[in-house]
Structures are given as C-alpha cells and as structure tokens.
Amino acid sequence: LQDKVTLDEELLTALKNENGQSWPSLNFAHVRKAVADLFDQWLFQSHVMTNEEVRNRRTAKPNSSPGSESGSWTRQLSKSASNNGKNRDDAVLLLHAPGGHGLITTLLQSKSGASSLAVPTKILADVLASKFVREVEQIAVEVRKTQASLLKIGGDDFHRSVEDKALGMRTTEVSAKSFNEEGEKIDRKLIRIEWHTKSSIAQGRPPQVQKIYKQNFDMLERMYQETTLNSDPEKNHLLSRMFVLLCRYDLIGDIKNRCQAYVPLKAFKAMSDNFGVTHECFASPLYQLCSSYNSYLFSDVDKFFGGLGSFFDFLPIEGSFEVNPPFGGNSLKLMFDRIFTLLQRSDNDKNALSFLVVTTEVNGVLQHVKSSPYFRRGTKILNKYSNKLNVHHKDTGPASRKISKVHDDAYTVENGNAWSSSRTTLLIWLQNDFGHDLWTPSDEKVNSVLKGFGIHSKKEVQVM
C-alpha cells in the first residue's frame, strides 16, 4: 500500500513538472483498450527477449554446440529451476525480461496506432512504466502464492487434486446466434465450461465461465486426446486445461489480430503444394492450419493440444516453414535475426531450409531483411481485401477488448466482433541455397499463392 502511495505522489509530481506539455484527452474506453494492448506487446517482447537471453547464456558455455540442442523444440528450463514450479518465473508473466521497462516507456510515448497513449514526456512515461511493472509484479506474487498453496494442499497427490472433478469443472451446451460466411444469422451450439469453486457454491455466486463453439470444443478435445494419450488417457484434466487455454488467448486476442496477417486456407494449401510447407512457426490450438505448429506464447498450456513450444527455441535443420508473427516492432527484428541464424547454421549442401514469412508490418526492418543473402523474393499485396480476424471460436470477446465506436482507417467492425483488415500483406521468402533450389519462388508458384489470397491482377501486387 505504501508503494502505491509513493508511486501516485511521484506521478503527481511528474504531471506538475510538465511545463505546459500538451497531452490529448482520451476517453476511458480508449485508455482501457490501450493499456490492454500495451500489456500484450510487453508480453510478446518479454518472451522473445527472455528466450534470447537464455540462448546467449547457452552459447557462452564453452562445451555447448549446435548439435547438443538439435533435438529440442521446447523451452529449456535452467538447472536452478525446481520441478515443482516454485522457484521459476510464471509461464506468462516473465518479470526479468531484459529491456522490459524501456519497452513500456517507449510504448507509452507512441503516437501511432489505434491504441496510442501519446504520453508527452519521457519522465512521465518512465513513472507510468514503473507503476505498470510493479502492478504486474504484484500479480505474479499472487500467482506464486496460489501455486504454493495448491502444492501444499495437494501434497504427493497434487496431480489428482487438480483434476476436473476435484476443481468443480462442468460443461453445459446452449445455442447461440452467429453469422455464416455470407453474413446471415444462424444458430450454433455453444459449450459453456463452468468452474464451480467450493467458495462460489457456498456463497451462491455464479461460476467462472469460458465459452467455445461446440465445433471448436470437439477439435480441441480430439487434439488433446491425441497428444495426451499416455499422460491423461481418461481426459481427467481436459476441461481445466481448456479453460486456462481460453483465458490465455482472451488475453492477447486483440493485439495478435492487429499484427498477424490473415492467411486463407487456399493460400496455405498453395504454400504447401508449391513450397513444401509442413509447419507453422506461430500458431495456436485455437487457430492453426497445420497439425505441426509452434506456440505464440503459451507453450506450457499449448503442449497439451499439440503445440511444439516457442519458435525461439525451435531448431530445425531442414524443411519448409510458414512464419506469420503475431507481433511487430523490435520483436519482429529479433524474429528475422533468429531465422537468419537458423539459415546460417544449416548445411547448404545437404539440408534444404526455407521460411515463407507472411506479415503486415516490417517497418524499420525491411532493408535489414533485403540486405540478407538469404532473401530470395518479396511480394507486397496492395489490395484491401477483407479478412476475418474475429474471435472465431466463441460468440463474444473479453470485456477488456470491447470494440470502441471509433476506429482507425485500418479496421472496421462487421457482425459485432469481427474485424476486417485493409492493411498491406507482405510475403517474404528466406532460404538457404539448397532450399532455394528445391523450393524456388518462381513466378508460377508465387502466383499460385497469390490466387489463394484472392489476387488476380498484377496491379494488386508490388515486388519488394
């Protein structure tokens, strides 16, 4: 409590010392959405930077070698981390990410984008960033306390104590109004996953609820069963893990949609047919076009539904991969550097390695990418095609993501919660020599992919 008072006084002092600096008035809905977006961007950056720091520590070890890590597709825990999870960072709230405070300060001062806060001075932004970090730290402390409490209560039988039945997880099926591809209203079956805690039952409070369309529920259940056939054959943890999964993706839904390009199924099939794509480097159990995929952020939960860990811990030596990052800014540069490192480490003469990057944002890194010897071709889609970046697995989005009545030029609202994007999409081929020989991005092959995006005229594209 004392820390909060100190921070508030510091904030008031910073405001008094602005010396006439103007700060545009912002309504509450805009600020709420902006803070949620800022949190999402910090999450992506912290996970990227933390993985980078871990990799650098490994590289610094004299006995380490690329071959010693080649079998690992998932994040490696440090030797100091305990198996019970008490002594390591929370899987989501990584508090010790390098450069995290500086990133928040920069984002607070940003004047571009639909959710900019445009804090006028660095001093004020620094104070607000400190407050942000401390609030997140407090949340992480509460998470760790809860984890320790559950471990203490469960004891040796902890795994059974968090089974769906013990936690009070239930499902009910209801009908909900939705929209088909033509925009017509239809009825769809919806599964409500309800968490009836002992305290909520005793106090007569309603349960915590996550909703998901039955079609998506059935898909996740099938993926779970295939992945956990040996570890959870009776599916005793299915509902609780699915509940957590849905909560996690509520958290990042909006910013992911705004940064990540929409890839139609026809376009992805063309990528597979013409360039041998068999794996997505950024996907999720809720939205993946390929059975083999890396997670956005939440590898600790995604792994139960087929996720193969973080892309930044992914070490392929051959193959063809689709890369559609859900973030922009400095994280995007780190992603490209990661791809260049993988290509550099590959054996040009023996292993074909190819990455087809699909993105809506390359500001500040385009020249960096084009100067690489692994850059083979780049195509910019100029037409303003409509794509569905909506919350496609359920009927509503989270409260913190309510859509404002005012939008920027890049986004419009359709059917309540479906975004249509009019942003430019870029296709970038990065390959080693053998990969280029095997999957050459010829005009014919590239045009096949472009047709999948609905492109039929040369006027709608531009060579990078």
C-alpha positions in Angstrom: 0.0 0.0 0.0 2.9 2.4 0.9 4.5 1.7 -2.5 1.2 2.6 -4.3 1.0 5.9 -2.4 4.6 6.7 -3.3 4.0 6.0 -6.9 0.9 8.2 -7.0 2.8 11.1 -5.4 5.6 10.6 -7.9 3.1 10.6 -10.8 1.5 13.8 -9.5 5.0 15.4 -9.2 5.8 14.4 -12.8 2.5 15.9 -14.0 3.1 19.2 -12.2 6.5 19.4 -13.9 5.2 19.0 -17.4 5.7 22.8 -18.0 2.9 23.2 -20.5 3.4 19.9 -22.4 0.1 19.0 -24.0 -1.5 15.6 -23.6 -4.6 14.9 -25.8 -7.7 14.0 -23.8 -8.6 10.3 -24.0 -11.8 8.6 -23.1 -11.9 5.7 -20.7 -12.7 3.0 -23.3 -9.7 4.1 -25.4 -7.4 4.1 -22.3 -8.6 0.7 -21.2 -8.0 -0.8 -24.6 -4.6 0.9 -25.0 -3.4 -0.5 -21.7 -4.5 -4.0 -22.6 -2.7 -3.6 -25.9 0.4 -2.3 -24.2 0.3 -5.4 -21.8 0.1 -7.7 -24.8 3.0 -6.1 -26.6 5.1 -6.3 -23.4 4.2 -10.0 -23.1 5.4 -10.8 -26.6 8.6 -8.7 -26.2 9.4 -10.2 -22.8 9.1 -13.8 -24.1 11.2 -13.0 -27.1 13.9 -11.3 -25.1 13.9 -13.8 -22.3 14.5 -16.7 -24.8 17.2 -14.6 -26.5 19.0 -14.1 -23.1 18.8 -17.8 -22.3 20.2 -18.7 -25.7 23.0 -16.3 -25.3 23.9 -17.8 -22.0 24.0 -21.3 -23.6 26.1 -20.1 -26.5 28.6 -18.6 -24.0 29.2 -22.1 -22.5 32.5 -23.5 -24.0 31.1 -27.0 -24.2 27.9 -26.1 -25.9 27.4 -26.9 -29.5 24.5 -26.7 -32.0 24.2 -30.4 -32.2 23.6 -30.8 -28.5 20.4 -28.8 -28.7 19.1 -30.0 -32.1 16.5 -32.4 -30.6 14.8 -29.8 -28.5 11.7 -28.0 -29.8 10.5 -26.7 -26.4 11.8 -24.1 -23.9 14.7 -25.4 -21.8 14.5 -24.6 -18.0 17.6 -23.6 -16.2 19.2 -26.1 -13.9 18.3 -23.9 -10.9 14.6 -24.2 -11.7 12.8 -26.7 -9.5 10.4 -29.3 -10.8 7.6 -28.1 -8.6 7.5 -24.7 -10.2 8.0 -22.7 -7.0 11.3 -21.0 -8.0 10.9 -20.0 -11.6 9.1 -17.2 -13.3 5.4 -17.5 -14.0 5.0 -19.0 -17.5 3.1 -15.9 -18.7 4.4 -13.0 -16.5 8.1 -13.1 -17.1 9.3 -10.4 -14.8 13.0 -10.5 -15.5 12.9 -9.9 -19.3 15.8 -7.6 -20.3 14.7 -4.2 -21.6 11.1 -4.6 -20.4 10.9 -1.3 -18.6 12.3 0.6 -21.5 9.8 -1.1 -23.9 6.9 0.1 -21.8 8.3 3.6 -21.7 8.6 3.7 -25.5 5.1 2.2 -26.0 3.5 4.8 -23.6 5.0 7.6 -25.6 4.0 6.2 -29.0 1.7 8.5 -31.0 0.9 6.0 -33.8 -1.7 3.2 -33.9 -5.3 2.7 -32.9 -4.5 2.5 -29.2 -1.7 5.0 -28.7 -1.5 6.9 -25.4 0.9 9.6 -26.5 2.4 10.3 -23.1 4.1 13.7 -23.8 7.5 13.3 -21.9 9.9 10.5 -21.1 9.9 11.4 -17.4 6.1 10.9 -17.1 6.3 7.8 -19.3 9.0 6.4 -17.0 6.9 6.9 -13.9 3.9 5.2 -15.5 6.1 2.4 -16.7 7.4 1.8 -13.1 3.8 1.7 -11.9 2.9 -0.8 -14.7 5.8 -3.1 -13.8 5.1 -3.0 -10.1 1.4 -3.9 -10.7 2.4 -6.9 -12.9 5.0 -7.9 -10.2 2.2 -7.9 -7.6 0.0 -10.1 -9.8 2.9 -12.5 -10.3 3.4 -12.7 -6.5 -0.2 -13.6 -6.0 0.1 -16.3 -8.7 3.1 -17.8 -7.0 1.3 -17.8 -3.6 -1.6 -19.6 -5.1 0.7 -22.1 -6.8 2.5 -22.8 -3.5 -0.8 -23.1 -1.7 -2.2 -25.7 -4.2 1.1 -27.7 -4.0 0.9 -27.7 -0.2 -2.7 -28.8 -0.1 -2.3 -31.4 -2.8 0.9 -32.8 -1.4 2.1 -36.0 -3.0 -1.3 -36.4 -4.6 -1.2 -32.9 -6.2 -1.9 -34.1 -9.7 -5.1 -35.7 -8.7 -6.2 -32.7 -6.6 -6.4 -30.6 -9.7 -8.4 -33.0 -11.8 -11.6 -31.5 -13.4 -13.9 -33.3 -10.9 -11.9 -32.1 -7.9 -11.8 -28.5 -9.2 -15.5 -28.4 -10.0 -15.3 -28.1 -13.8 -18.5 -28.8 -15.7 -19.9 -28.2 -19.1 -23.3 -27.3 -20.5 -24.5 -27.0 -24.1 -26.5 -24.0 -25.2 -27.5 -22.4 -28.5 -26.1 -19.0 -29.7 -26.7 -16.7 -32.6 -23.8 -16.4 -35.0 -23.0 -15.4 -38.6 -22.1 -17.6 -41.6 -19.6 -16.6 -44.3 -22.4 -14.7 -46.1 -23.2 -12.6 -43.0 -26.5 -14.4 -42.4 -27.6 -15.1 -38.8 -27.5 -18.8 -37.9 -27.9 -20.9 -34.7 -24.7 -22.6 -33.4 -24.1 -24.9 -30.5 -22.0 -23.4 -27.8 -20.2 -25.2 -24.9 -20.0 -23.4 -21.6 -17.1 -24.6 -19.5 -18.0 -23.7 -15.9 -15.7 -23.6 -12.9 -17.7 -24.2 -9.7 -15.4 -23.5 -6.8 -16.3 -24.6 -3.3 -16.4 -20.9 -2.2 -18.7 -19.9 -5.1 -21.1 -22.7 -4.3 -21.1 -21.9 -0.6 -21.7 -18.2 -1.2 -24.2 -18.7 -4.0 -22.0 -16.9 -6.6 -22.2 -17.8 -10.3 -19.3 -19.9 -11.6 -16.5 -18.6 -13.7 -17.3 -19.3 -17.4 -15.5 -19.7 -20.7 -17.5 -20.3 -23.9 -16.5 -22.0 -27.0 -18.4 -23.2 -30.1 -19.0 -27.0 -30.0 -17.2 -27.5 -33.3 -14.0 -25.9 -31.8 -14.5 -27.8 -28.5 -14.6 -31.1 -30.3 -11.5 -30.2 -32.3 -9.6 -29.3 -29.1 -10.8 -32.5 -27.4 -9.5 -34.5 -30.3 -6.1 -32.8 -30.3 -5.9 -33.2 -26.6 -6.7 -36.9 -26.8 -4.0 -37.5 -29.5 -1.4 -35.5 -27.5 -2.0 -36.9 -24.0 -2.9 -40.5 -24.9 -0.3 -41.7 -22.4 -0.2 -39.0 -19.8 -4.0 -38.5 -19.4 -5.9 -41.3 -21.2 -9.1 -40.7 -19.2 -9.0 -36.9 -20.0 -9.3 -36.0 -16.3 -7.6 -32.6 -16.9 -9.2 -31.8 -20.2 -11.7 -29.1 -19.1 -9.4 -27.3 -16.7 -6.6 -27.1 -19.3 -9.0 -26.0 -22.0 -10.4 -23.3 -19.6 -6.9 -22.0 -19.0 -6.2 -22.1 -22.7 -9.3 -19.9 -23.4 -8.4 -17.5 -20.7 -4.9 -17.1 -22.0 -6.0 -16.3 -25.6 -8.6 -13.9 -24.4 -5.6 -12.0 -23.0 -3.8 -11.5 -26.3 -6.6 -11.7 -28.8 -6.8 -8.1 -30.0 -3.1 -7.3 -30.5 -2.4 -10.6 -32.1 -5.2 -9.9 -34.6 -3.9 -6.5 -35.4 -0.3 -7.6 -36.1 -0.9 -11.0 -37.6 -1.8 -11.4 -41.2 -4.8 -13.4 -42.2 -3.8 -16.5 -44.4 -6.8 -18.0 -46.2 -6.9 -21.8 -46.3 -6.5 -21.8 -50.1 -3.3 -19.7 -49.8 -1.9 -22.0 -47.2 -2.7 -25.0 -49.4 -0.8 -23.3 -52.2 2.2 -22.8 -49.9 2.1 -26.4 -49.0 1.7 -27.6 -52.6 4.3 -25.3 -54.1 6.8 -24.7 -51.3 6.5 -27.9 -49.2 5.3 -26.0 -46.1 4.5 -28.5 -43.3 4.8 -26.4 -40.2 3.6 -23.1 -38.7 6.0 -21.2 -36.6 3.4 -19.0 -34.9 0.0 -20.6 -34.3 -2.3 -21.8 -31.5 -4.6 -24.7 -30.7 -7.5 -22.3 -31.5 -6.2 -21.3 -34.9 -3.8 -23.5 -36.8 -3.8 -24.6 -40.4 -1.2 -27.3 -40.0 -1.1 -30.1 -37.5 2.6 -29.2 -36.7 3.0 -25.8 -35.1 4.9 -23.7 -32.6 3.0 -21.6 -30.0 2.6 -17.8 -29.8 3.4 -17.5 -26.1 1.8 -20.2 -24.0 3.8 -23.3 -24.6 3.0 -24.6 -21.1 -0.7 -25.0 -22.0 -0.5 -25.4 -25.8 1.6 -28.5 -25.4 -1.4 -30.5 -24.2 -3.1 -29.6 -27.5 -0.2 -30.4 -29.9 1.9 -27.3 -29.5 5.7 -27.8 -30.0 6.9 -25.0 -27.9 8.2 -21.5 -28.7 9.6 -20.7 -32.2 12.5 -19.0 -30.5 13.5 -22.5 -29.1 12.8 -24.2 -32.4 15.9 -25.6 -34.0 15.1 -27.1 -37.4 18.0 -28.1 -39.7 15.8 -28.8 -42.8 12.2 -28.4 -44.0 9.9 -25.6 -45.2 8.1 -23.4 -42.7 5.4 -20.7 -42.7 6.1 -17.8 -40.4 3.2 -15.5 -39.5 4.3 -13.5 -36.4 1.6 -12.0 -34.1 3.8 -9.1 -33.1 5.7 -6.1 -34.6 8.4 -3.7 -33.6 11.7 -4.8 -32.1 10.3 -8.4 -31.6 9.9 -8.6 -35.4 13.6 -7.8 -35.9 14.6 -10.4 -33.4 12.4 -13.0 -35.2 14.2 -12.2 -38.5 17.6 -12.5 -36.9 16.5 -15.8 -35.5 15.6 -17.1 -39.0 18.9 -15.8 -40.4 20.8 -17.6 -37.6 19.0 -20.9 -38.4 19.8 -20.5 -42.1 23.4 -19.6 -41.4 23.8 -22.7 -39.2 22.2 -25.0 -41.8 24.2 -27.1 -44.2 23.7 -25.5 -47.6 24.8 -28.6 -49.5 22.9 -31.3 -47.5 19.8 -29.7 -45.9 17.1 -27.6 -47.6 15.8 -25.0 -45.3 13.1 -22.4 -46.3 10.9 -19.9 -44.4 7.9 -18.2 -46.0 7.2 -15.1 -43.9 3.7 -13.6 -44.0 3.4 -10.3 -42.2 1.6 -7.0 -42.1 4.4 -5.0 -40.6 8.1 -4.7 -41.5 8.6 -1.0 -40.6 12.2 -0.4 -39.7 13.4 -3.9 -40.7 12.7 -4.2 -44.4 16.1 -3.0 -45.5 17.7 -5.3 -42.9 15.8 -8.2 -44.4 16.5 -7.3 -48.1 20.2 -7.0 -47.4 20.5 -10.6 -46.2 22.0 -13.2 -48.6 19.1 -15.5 -47.7 16.5 -13.1 -49.0 15.2 -14.7 -52.2 12.0 -12.8 -53.1 9.5 -10.4 -51.6 5.9 -9.6 -52.7 3.6 -6.9 -51.4 -0.2 -7.4 -51.6 -1.6 -4.0 -52.1 -5.4 -4.6 -52.4 -7.6 -4.0 -49.4 -9.1 -7.5 -49.1 -11.5 -8.3 -46.3 -10.4 -10.9 -43.8 -11.8 -12.3 -40.6 -9.7 -11.6 -37.6 -12.5 -12.1 -35.2 -12.9 -14.2 -32.1 -13.8 -17.2 -34.2 -14.0 -19.8 -31.5 -16.8 -18.2 -29.5 -19.6 -15.6 -29.7 -18.1 -12.7 -27.7 -14.7 -11.3 -26.8 -13.4 -10.4 -23.3 -14.6 -7.3 -21.5 -11.2 -5.6 -21.8 -11.4 -5.9 -25.6 -14.8 -4.3 -26.2 -14.8 -2.6 -29.5 -15.0 1.2 -29.5 -17.3 3.1 -31.8 -14.3 4.9 -33.1 -11.8 3.0 -35.2 -8.7 3.8 -37.2 -8.6 3.5 -41.0 -7.2 0.0 -41.0 -10.0 -1.7 -39.2 -13.8 -1.8 -39.4 -16.3 -3.9 -37.5 -18.5 -6.5 -39.0 -21.1 -8.7 -37.3 -20.5 -7.5 -33.8 -16.9 -8.6 -33.1 -15.3 -9.5 -36.5 -12.5 -7.2 -37.7 -11.9 -6.7 -41.4 -8.3 -5.6 -42.2 -7.3 -3.4 -45.0 -3.6 -3.5 -44.3 -0.9 -4.4 -46.7 0.3 -8.0 -46.5 3.9 -9.0 -47.3 5.2 -12.4 -48.5 8.9 -12.9 -47.9 10.9 -16.0 -49.0 14.1 -16.6 -46.9 16.1 -19.7 -47.9 19.5 -21.4 -47.9 21.0 -22.4 -51.2 19.6 -26.0 -51.2 16.2 -24.7 -50.0 16.2 -22.2 -52.9 17.0 -24.9 -55.4 14.2 -27.2 -54.1 11.5 -24.5 -53.5 12.4 -21.7 -55.9 9.9 -18.9 -55.6 9.2 -18.7 -59.4 6.5 -16.5 -60.9 4.2 -19.5 -61.4 4.5 -20.7 -57.8 4.2 -17.3 -56.3 1.1 -16.5 -58.4 -0.5 -19.7 -57.1 -0.1 -18.5 -53.6 -1.4 -15.0 -54.5 -4.5 -16.5 -56.0 -5.1 -18.1 -52.6 -5.2 -14.6 -51.3 -7.8 -13.6 -53.9 -5.2 -11.8 -56.1 -5.9 -12.0 -59.9 -4.2 -8.8 -61.2 -0.6 -7.6 -61.3 -1.9 -4.2 -60.2 -2.7 -5.6 -56.8 0.9 -6.6 -56.0 4.3 -5.0 -55.9 7.7 -6.5 -56.0 9.7 -5.7 -52.9 
